[in-house]
Amino acid sequence: MDLNRIKFLPKKLLGKKTIISSVCLVLFVSLITYAVYETTKASVTVLIDGEETVVETHANTVADLFEEYEWKVQSYDYIEPSVDTEIENGMTVSWEQAKQVFTMIDGQEETVWTTSKTVEELITELEIEYKEHDVVEPELSATIEEHMELIYESSFLVELISDGEQQEIWTTSTTVADFLEREELELNELDRVEPDLEERLEEETSIQVVRVEKVTDVVEETIDFATVTRKDDDLLAGKEEVVQSGEKGKIEKHYEVILEDGEEVSRELVKEETVKESSDRIVAVGTKEPAPTTSRGHDPVQTSNNSSNSSSSNESSSSASGGTTMTVQSTAYTANCSGCSGVTATGINLNENRNMKVIAVDPNVIPLGSKVHVEGYGTAIAGDTGGAIVGNKIDVHMPTTADAKNWGNRTVEITILD
């Protein structure tokens, strides 16, 4: 270049060159500075919810790094190392962002923020002592998601008594009705549950299901026949004949029976039905007066004078009593003896007069209605007859069978008083 020519360049042109040179110098310095700045940055690996991101930074601390990149950190988030840690080249920072979860723990609602990965980790984080029979929704292995709803119900033991069995069952039910539904225990219309279905369940509650049944029980019973006596003028007084044998009837009684667990607790008669009518036993009672006998009205002397005849009939007189005395063979009977109606030939109801002294006689020997003193028995009324009582025989009435057996068959002396 010709230096002489440079010397003579215009001053205006020389000023422009100076400016250009200055600008170039500034750019050069800036590039150098930028290069130095960039080369002095620290390289940091950031794991955001497990996803890796590498950044270059001049931040002094982890907190500055997050501010530099405008990462919004919540107090519930997990950062490792802590936000106060100084940045070093090549370091790794873990950032786990907390998720909002809506929980229902044993009926109590609560919103929590968590960095747990699974429901099981969250249960542990909440310090819940999980048991095998507890209810968790969603399941333990489910991944935690933003705005997830978590339901946890702790189980407890209750006692169930039903259908003859007693057992302890783990449950999370809130009421008795809910418990029975979960256990698929069906109730019939009349069944009773204690406590009530709406009762809230608590640990060690005892639930009893009483099976109630309403059944109809039909019972067949017999109806005793009545004995009817009819006067018969063709029969001698004291004689009886069975005109019609009695026959028992039948009725059906319908009962409404309540059973609780198979045991009868109540019984109510709802209706009666006659299956067969009973028929009366009809007995004809003689009213024909017997022919007069020579023994009645004889004075003691005459009786004594006829002692030879009396001896043949075992009869002797007694002047002391003013009546006729004789020796007879005696037996005993009761009002309810076999074939007896309880009503004598003269109409005396022995069923209602158990202690009345009555003897059965042969009216041809001892007139009916007479008062007779019987040795060992006392004064009695000749008020009855009997098919086997013929001649000098009597049958004494006793209040009980035992008394009749004790009397037995004996020979006694009797006196007809009137």
C-alpha positions, 0 to 999 in steps of 0.5 A: 500500500502506498503510505503516502496515499493514506496520509492524504485520505479525507478525515471523514473516512478515517473516522468511520474506520475507527468506529468499525474497529471499535465495534469489532473489538466489542463483538470480539470481547463479547464473544470471548466473554460468552464463550467463557460464560458458557464453558463455565456453566455446571451440567446438572441432571434433573429427574422430574418424576423419574424423567431425566433432563440435563441442564447447564446452569450458573445457579449457586443452589438447587433453589436458584436452579428451580427459579432459573428454569421457573419450575414451581415447587410446592411444599409437599414436593420431594427434592433431593438433595435439599434446595439449599444444596450448592450446585456442582457440575455433574450432580443429579437432582431428583424432583418428585411432584406431590399429587392431590388425593381425596381420601375417605378413611373409615368415613372421614373425608380428608385431602392429602398431598403425596409423592407415594407411587402406589396406594400401598405406599400411601397407606403406609405414609398415612400410618394406617395399620392395614389388616387382611380383611380391611377394604381398600379401593382402588387396590394396593398395587394401583398407581397414585394419580392426580385427584384420585379417590381413595377409600379405606375401611378398617375391619373388625370382628362381630359375632353372628348367631344364626341357623344353629351356628355361632361364628366370628366374622371380620367385616367393614359393614356400618349397619346390621342390614349392610352386614347381613347383605354382604354375608348374603344371609337372607331373611324371611318375612317373619324372621327377627334380628337383634339388634335392629337392622338400622343399628350401627355396628361396632367391634364385638357386636353380637348379631342374632338371627331368629328364624320365625315360622307360623305353622298350623297344627291340627289335633284330633280329640275325642268327645265323650258320650253322655249317659241318658236314663229313661223311665221304663214302666215295664221294668221292675223298679231298680232294674236297668237295661242298656237301650243304646250303647254310647259312641264317642265323637271326634273333633279337629282343633286347628292351632296357629303355632309360632316357632322360633328357631324350631321351638314353639313359643305360642299356640292359638286355637283358630277353629274347631271342626266336628269330624264325628258326632257322639251318640248318647248311651241310653239306659232304661230304668225300671219303675214298676213296683215289685209285688209285696213281700211277707217279710215287710211289716212282720213284727219281730215276734212273727219273724221269730216264729218263722225262724225255721223259714228264716234260717233257710234264708239266713234271716233272724229277727231283732226286737231291739231295733224294731226292724228285720235283721238278716245275714247277707253276702256283701260286695262293694262297688264305686260310682265309676265301676265298669258298666256303671253310669254313676246314677242309681236305680232310684236316681241318686247321682253318686258322681256328685255324692261320693261319700253317700252310703247307698247299697244295691239290693234285690228289691224282692228281698229289701224294698228300694228306698229302705233305710238299712243298717249294715254291720261295719258300714253304717246306716245306708239307703237301699237305693240301687240294684244290680244284675248280680244282686239276687236274693240275700246279697247286697253291694255297698257303695264306696267313695274310692276303688281302694275302699271297695277293694278293702271291703272285699267279699264278706258276710255281714248282718243287716237290719232293715230300719223302715 
